[in-house]
Amino acid sequence: MTALPRIRLDRTRLAAPQVLEKLRDAILSLELVPGTVLVRQELADRFGVSQTPVREALLRLAEEGLVDVFPQHATLVSRIDVDAARQAHFLRRSIELEIVHQLAEEAPPELVAQLQAQVALQATLAAARQYGDFVGADRKFHHLMYEAAGVPSLWDMVSRVSGHVDRLRRLHLPTAGKTEAILRDHRAIVRAIARHDGAAAQKALREHLSGTLSSLPEICARHPDFIAGK
């Protein structure tokens, strides 16, 4: 059974993309934990829609590796695939190393101001331990850089393949000192971009993105039921 409350959709928009977005957010935030059974009729009732948009959303989530569909049996939120997480991390790091180097060459003042504002918001959210909103602000920080570099479609691509590593990061986030490390790294990235130091921006980004995978043994030990093959 799902843990989702009844959810209202925007009736001026197509239902299927909204169901997909909200289910994906619930999985990435661990509101729906690995192993949760997803019942189509129950989800349709909670969203106030027919089963068709729910079925479409679940198929998309299966393509992203976030749900496992067993025909004529059950659909489950997938466990975290560590190999998939490593590959998604490799892709994102490769792209963002180029992005921050490019942005450091250009250092548009409006972008620097936007990134600084996002870091300030993250600091407020971290102090309040509002981890869900903190993750949203973290994503916005990185999304701003993709947009400024003129490659917003790459953000969409990276997001689609990052479900497993995103869930590892969400498990890691409450660890003591983790939000402080993220804020420190973000500030270092912004400073390097502002002073046109591409090498420093890349160094800060590399350190920033390595944090969760470097703590993988600890995360797996704390949450063995969430990890595939454990």
Secondary structure, 3 states (H helix, E strand, C coil): CCCCCCCCCCCCCCHHHHHHHHHHHHHHCCCCCCCCECCHHHHHHHHCCCHHHHHHHHHHHHHCCCEEEECCCEEEECCECHHHHHHHHHHHHHHHHHHHHHHHHHCCHHHHHHHHHHHHHHHHHHHCCCHHHHHHHHHHHHHHHHHHCCCHHHHHHHHHHCHHHHHHHHHHCCCCCHHHHHHHHHHHHHHHHHCCCHHHHHHHHHHHHHHHHHCHHHHHHHCHHHECCC
